[in-house]
Amino acid sequence: MTSVARFDVVGEHCKCFLLEAHRAQEDFSTFTLDDVDQAFDNITRIKYSQTVNLPGVGISITAYPAGHMIGGSVWRITKDGENVVYAVDYNHRREWHLNSTSLDILTWPAILITDTLNVAYTSPKRREVLGQLLAAVRESLNKQANVLVLADTAGRSFELLQVLDQLAGKMSGASQFFFVGACTQVVMDTVTTMVDFLSDGLQAQMNEHKAMPFRFPNIKRVQSLDAINAHPGPKVVVTAELGLEAGFSRQLFAQWAANPDNAIIFTRRPDEDTLAHSIYHNTAPDTLQLRLGARVELEGEELEAHRAEREMREHMDETAAASDAAADGMGREMGMDVQEEQLSSDDEDHEPYERHDLLAFTASKAGPVQRRRNAVFPEDTHTMDWDDYGLKVDMSRYRIEVVPEAPEPAAETAMDQREDSSAILTALLEKPTKVVEHVVEISLKCKVHRFDVEGRTDGESMKRIMEHVKPRNLVLVQGPPAETKTFAEFCQSKLGIENIVTPAFGRPVEITSGRNIFQVKLREALVSALDLRRAGDYEVAWVDGVMAKGIKPAAPEGEGGDGEGGNGEGGEDADAGSLTSNIDMDAGVPELGVDEEPEPHDVVFVGDLRLSDFKRLLIDEGYEPPFSSR
């Protein structure tokens, strides 16, 4: 099965980074690098507003920006003219690097699937939140303390890094800002090329000033704690592990949690059953028993035992390969001997005929021809040192020597960091190492700040969006049961949405649009005779007829059969008759038959009446309207 996604490249880097973070402190076996590669090989990358038609099922998928993170999408799924909109984790506010969501243009869907995570939450203004965050960072730095900011690798961290980069440019040289992670440089290089995902303001800035985004010159991107610990002054470190379960954030938390002047900043709500979740909700004890692990290289007897085991394993592999090669060579020699014996016997038996005539048989031989089985032929490779005319050519004389240009120092640094980030996990897997764990007791005395930089729509905004979108059916997922029930009651009482489903986690539900839609094929003669009238972007016509499914109507006189039009002289009617036969052979597709003399019907008005259009129509017909259309 192939999935469709928007942020597959950076997502793969993040998964590799998560694997490296866990393997650095434990024997992690939940998934491997091969699992990551296999998962992301099944992803098709598309652009915004690009429609993808799934093969064979008549379903099309279109991605629209969700405004939550780079590559985050609101999906419109179309089937038989019905739209299903999947909108989870979207943001209605415009930010520095992202535009707002495009959910407001996807109106009147048959089914809307959305989340209720922030239904009971009213988010403050973005400027106020960022101002409070910078004030908390500045307070700790003025006390010569450190700040640990919990973010992610490639999602909401870009908005946060932009704000911190501006603050770092205004601070004194004693303070240092870091963005630590094994894949930070790779992610930065990747998102720099994804220009079509960025906000209009950022794209305009790139076009006018020729400046690449996400440079962040005042923030150092590092891939180890040694570079951070080497700086003795106050530090602000943005890490990519939100749960404090593994990686650099857990180690820095163990070092800085006991200092009351230090601060830890949560930029979003952590997942349940994590250390960060208990600290965020003030349920963690004052003294924590924290288990830390580190992967160290083997030494002494352990290293010798590991080498002996590896040599034994390699010796067994070589022995197995040699035995296979010997068996293969023996079979090849036996095949050659059998082939030579057969060829020599054939030469003796076929003296009256040509020696190399493979189709010559003697009449004296009786019985069927015996075919050789498992014949083996020698394979000799001859390397020619000259061309077809016997001239020996020295190809080195025709090679053009290319002198590489000296790269800039910044490019060399970026390349080195990119190679380091991709080689960290490989080095860990190849070197003989073991995990050493120890338990430390930590006093939780540092300041804990919580700021909403998640970039999600709050409850009041969701209600206004629902009033604008007006879905016919609603599916609510990914939210607390109480808040989900409250929001469902609001949509049912205030918006008149009757069919609302709130499925439990992992439980499938069946929901249909409740409309009887049939696929009908029209004859070419009928289509050409319609009196089409424009109604907005569509053209409509009135047709009186009876649909017949699975019944072949009798061919009218002059349309096929043995009538006068059966010899191809029926013209347009003959074509219509042949089309009717093709329609009846189509499985399950009814035919629309039309009466020859339809009865008159009342006038039907389609669309909304606007006085300006009605006034223009009266003027075109020669009437002077007695009213103003303003």
NORCOR-V234274 format. One record per backbone hydrogen bond with DSSP energy under -1.0 kcal/mol. CO is the residue of the C=O (numbers start at 1). NH is the residue of the N-H. E is the energy in kcal/mol with one decimal. If there is no record, write none. Layout:
co=CO nh=NH e=E
co=CO nh=NH e=E
This chain:
co=3 nh=44 e=-2.5
co=5 nh=46 e=-1.2
co=7 nh=11 e=-1.9
co=8 nh=12 e=-1.9
co=9 nh=13 e=-1.6
co=10 nh=14 e=-2.3
co=11 nh=15 e=-2.1
co=12 nh=16 e=-2.1
co=13 nh=17 e=-2.3
co=14 nh=18 e=-2.5
co=15 nh=19 e=-2.2
co=16 nh=20 e=-2.4
co=17 nh=21 e=-2.4
co=18 nh=22 e=-1.9
co=19 nh=23 e=-2.5
co=20 nh=24 e=-1.6
co=22 nh=25 e=-1.2
co=22 nh=26 e=-1.3
co=24 nh=295 e=-1.1
co=26 nh=28 e=-1.6
co=32 nh=36 e=-1.7
co=33 nh=37 e=-2.5
co=34 nh=38 e=-2.5
co=35 nh=39 e=-2.1
co=36 nh=40 e=-2.3
co=37 nh=41 e=-1.5
co=40 nh=43 e=-1.0
co=42 nh=3 e=-2.7
co=44 nh=5 e=-1.9
co=47 nh=50 e=-1.6
co=52 nh=61 e=-2.6
co=59 nh=54 e=-3.0
co=60 nh=78 e=-2.7
co=61 nh=52 e=-3.1
co=62 nh=76 e=-2.6
co=63 nh=49 e=-3.6
co=64 nh=74 e=-3.4
co=65 nh=102 e=-2.0
co=66 nh=91 e=-2.9
co=69 nh=72 e=-2.0
co=72 nh=66 e=-2.2
co=74 nh=64 e=-2.1
co=75 nh=86 e=-3.0
co=76 nh=62 e=-2.0
co=77 nh=84 e=-3.0
co=78 nh=60 e=-2.1
co=79 nh=82 e=-1.8
co=82 nh=79 e=-2.3
co=83 nh=110 e=-1.8
co=83 nh=111 e=-1.5
co=84 nh=77 e=-3.5
co=85 nh=113 e=-3.1
co=86 nh=75 e=-2.4
co=90 nh=457 e=-1.9
co=91 nh=101 e=-2.1
co=98 nh=95 e=-2.5
co=102 nh=105 e=-1.3
co=103 nh=106 e=-1.2
co=105 nh=107 e=-1.2
co=109 nh=472 e=-2.2
co=111 nh=85 e=-2.7
co=112 nh=475 e=-2.9
co=113 nh=87 e=-3.2
co=114 nh=477 e=-2.3
co=118 nh=121 e=-1.3
co=121 nh=459 e=-2.6
co=125 nh=129 e=-2.0
co=126 nh=130 e=-2.4
co=127 nh=131 e=-2.0
co=128 nh=132 e=-2.2
co=129 nh=133 e=-2.1
co=130 nh=134 e=-2.3
co=131 nh=135 e=-1.9
co=132 nh=136 e=-2.0
co=133 nh=137 e=-2.0
co=134 nh=138 e=-2.5
co=135 nh=139 e=-2.0
co=136 nh=140 e=-1.6
co=137 nh=141 e=-2.1
co=138 nh=142 e=-2.1
co=140 nh=145 e=-2.4
co=141 nh=144 e=-1.8
co=146 nh=263 e=-1.9
co=147 nh=237 e=-2.7
co=148 nh=265 e=-2.9
co=149 nh=239 e=-2.4
co=150 nh=267 e=-1.0
co=156 nh=160 e=-1.3
co=157 nh=161 e=-3.0
co=158 nh=162 e=-1.7
co=159 nh=163 e=-1.2
co=160 nh=164 e=-2.3
co=161 nh=165 e=-2.3
co=162 nh=166 e=-1.4
co=163 nh=167 e=-1.8
co=164 nh=168 e=-2.7
co=165 nh=169 e=-1.6
co=167 nh=171 e=-1.1
co=172 nh=175 e=-1.1
co=176 nh=236 e=-2.2
co=177 nh=220 e=-2.7
co=178 nh=238 e=-2.5
co=179 nh=222 e=-1.5
co=183 nh=187 e=-2.4
co=184 nh=188 e=-2.3
co=185 nh=189 e=-2.3
co=186 nh=190 e=-1.8
co=187 nh=191 e=-2.6
co=188 nh=192 e=-1.3
co=190 nh=193 e=-1.1
co=193 nh=195 e=-1.4
co=195 nh=198 e=-1.5
co=199 nh=203 e=-2.1
co=200 nh=204 e=-2.4
co=201 nh=205 e=-2.1
co=202 nh=206 e=-1.9
co=203 nh=207 e=-2.2
co=204 nh=208 e=-2.4
co=205 nh=209 e=-2.3
co=206 nh=210 e=-1.1
co=216 nh=219 e=-1.7
co=220 nh=179 e=-2.7
co=222 nh=181 e=-1.7
co=225 nh=229 e=-2.9
co=226 nh=230 e=-1.4
co=228 nh=231 e=-1.4
co=234 nh=176 e=-1.7
co=235 nh=147 e=-2.6
co=236 nh=178 e=-3.0
co=237 nh=149 e=-3.0
co=238 nh=180 e=-1.8
co=239 nh=151 e=-2.2
co=243 nh=276 e=-1.7
co=247 nh=251 e=-1.3
co=248 nh=252 e=-2.6
co=249 nh=253 e=-2.2
co=250 nh=254 e=-1.8
co=251 nh=255 e=-1.3
co=252 nh=256 e=-2.2
co=253 nh=257 e=-2.0
co=256 nh=259 e=-1.2
co=257 nh=445 e=-2.2
co=257 nh=446 e=-1.7
co=262 nh=447 e=-2.5
co=263 nh=148 e=-2.7
co=264 nh=449 e=-2.6
co=265 nh=150 e=-2.5
co=266 nh=451 e=-2.7
co=267 nh=453 e=-1.9
co=274 nh=278 e=-1.4
co=275 nh=279 e=-1.9
co=276 nh=280 e=-2.6
co=277 nh=281 e=-1.8
co=278 nh=283 e=-2.7
co=278 nh=284 e=-1.2
co=279 nh=282 e=-1.2
co=286 nh=444 e=-3.2
co=288 nh=442 e=-2.9
co=290 nh=440 e=-3.0
co=292 nh=438 e=-2.6
co=294 nh=436 e=-3.2
co=296 nh=434 e=-2.4
co=299 nh=302 e=-1.1
co=300 nh=304 e=-2.2
co=301 nh=305 e=-2.9
co=302 nh=306 e=-2.2
co=303 nh=307 e=-2.5
co=304 nh=308 e=-2.7
co=305 nh=309 e=-2.3
co=306 nh=310 e=-2.3
co=307 nh=311 e=-2.9
co=308 nh=312 e=-2.4
co=309 nh=313 e=-2.1
co=310 nh=314 e=-2.6
co=311 nh=315 e=-2.7
co=312 nh=316 e=-2.3
co=313 nh=317 e=-2.0
co=314 nh=318 e=-2.5
co=315 nh=319 e=-2.6
co=316 nh=320 e=-2.3
co=317 nh=321 e=-2.3
co=318 nh=322 e=-2.7
co=319 nh=323 e=-2.5
co=320 nh=324 e=-2.0
co=321 nh=325 e=-2.3
co=322 nh=326 e=-2.8
co=323 nh=327 e=-2.4
co=324 nh=328 e=-2.2
co=325 nh=329 e=-2.7
co=326 nh=330 e=-2.7
co=327 nh=331 e=-2.1
co=328 nh=332 e=-1.9
co=329 nh=333 e=-2.5
co=330 nh=334 e=-2.5
co=331 nh=335 e=-2.0
co=332 nh=336 e=-2.2
co=333 nh=337 e=-2.6
co=334 nh=338 e=-2.4
co=335 nh=339 e=-2.2
co=336 nh=340 e=-2.7
co=337 nh=341 e=-2.5
co=338 nh=342 e=-2.3
co=339 nh=343 e=-2.4
co=340 nh=344 e=-2.7
co=341 nh=345 e=-2.4
co=342 nh=346 e=-2.1
co=343 nh=347 e=-2.1
co=344 nh=348 e=-1.9
co=345 nh=349 e=-2.0
co=346 nh=350 e=-1.7
co=354 nh=357 e=-1.1
co=357 nh=360 e=-1.1
co=387 nh=390 e=-1.6
co=391 nh=387 e=-2.2
co=394 nh=397 e=-1.4
co=395 nh=398 e=-1.2
co=408 nh=412 e=-2.4
co=409 nh=413 e=-2.3
co=410 nh=414 e=-2.4
co=411 nh=415 e=-2.6
co=412 nh=416 e=-2.7
co=413 nh=417 e=-2.6
co=414 nh=418 e=-2.2
co=415 nh=419 e=-2.5
co=416 nh=420 e=-2.5
co=417 nh=421 e=-2.5
co=418 nh=422 e=-1.7
co=419 nh=423 e=-1.4
co=420 nh=424 e=-1.1
co=423 nh=427 e=-2.4
co=424 nh=428 e=-2.0
co=425 nh=429 e=-1.9
co=426 nh=430 e=-1.7
co=427 nh=431 e=-2.4
co=432 nh=298 e=-2.4
co=434 nh=296 e=-2.6
co=436 nh=294 e=-1.9
co=438 nh=292 e=-2.9
co=440 nh=290 e=-2.8
co=442 nh=288 e=-3.4
co=443 nh=445 e=-1.4
co=447 nh=264 e=-2.6
co=449 nh=266 e=-2.9
co=451 nh=453 e=-1.2
co=458 nh=462 e=-1.9
co=459 nh=463 e=-1.8
co=460 nh=464 e=-1.7
co=461 nh=465 e=-2.2
co=462 nh=466 e=-2.3
co=463 nh=467 e=-1.9
co=464 nh=468 e=-1.3
co=465 nh=469 e=-3.0
co=466 nh=470 e=-2.4
co=469 nh=108 e=-3.4
co=473 nh=112 e=-2.0
co=474 nh=501 e=-2.7
co=475 nh=114 e=-2.3
co=477 nh=116 e=-1.5
co=480 nh=484 e=-2.5
co=481 nh=485 e=-2.2
co=482 nh=486 e=-2.1
co=483 nh=487 e=-2.3
co=484 nh=488 e=-2.1
co=485 nh=489 e=-2.1
co=486 nh=490 e=-1.8
co=487 nh=491 e=-2.3
co=488 nh=492 e=-1.8
co=489 nh=493 e=-2.3
co=490 nh=494 e=-2.7
co=491 nh=497 e=-2.0
co=498 nh=500 e=-1.1
co=499 nh=474 e=-2.1
co=501 nh=476 e=-2.6
co=504 nh=507 e=-1.9
co=521 nh=592 e=-1.0
co=523 nh=527 e=-2.2
co=524 nh=528 e=-2.1
co=530 nh=532 e=-1.0
co=533 nh=540 e=-3.0
co=535 nh=538 e=-1.5
co=538 nh=535 e=-3.1
co=540 nh=533 e=-2.9
co=546 nh=593 e=-2.1
co=548 nh=591 e=-2.3
co=556 nh=559 e=-2.3
co=560 nh=563 e=-1.1
co=563 nh=566 e=-1.3
co=565 nh=568 e=-1.1
co=570 nh=573 e=-1.2
co=571 nh=575 e=-1.5
co=572 nh=576 e=-2.0
co=573 nh=577 e=-2.3
co=574 nh=578 e=-2.2
co=575 nh=579 e=-2.1
co=576 nh=580 e=-1.8
co=577 nh=581 e=-1.7
co=578 nh=582 e=-1.9
co=579 nh=583 e=-2.2
co=580 nh=584 e=-2.1
co=581 nh=585 e=-1.2
co=583 nh=586 e=-1.0
co=586 nh=589 e=-1.0
co=590 nh=521 e=-1.3
co=591 nh=548 e=-2.3
co=593 nh=546 e=-2.0
co=610 nh=614 e=-2.3
co=611 nh=615 e=-2.8
co=612 nh=616 e=-1.9
co=613 nh=617 e=-2.1
co=614 nh=618 e=-2.0
co=615 nh=619 e=-2.2
co=616 nh=620 e=-2.2
co=617 nh=621 e=-1.5
co=618 nh=623 e=-2.9
co=619 nh=622 e=-1.2
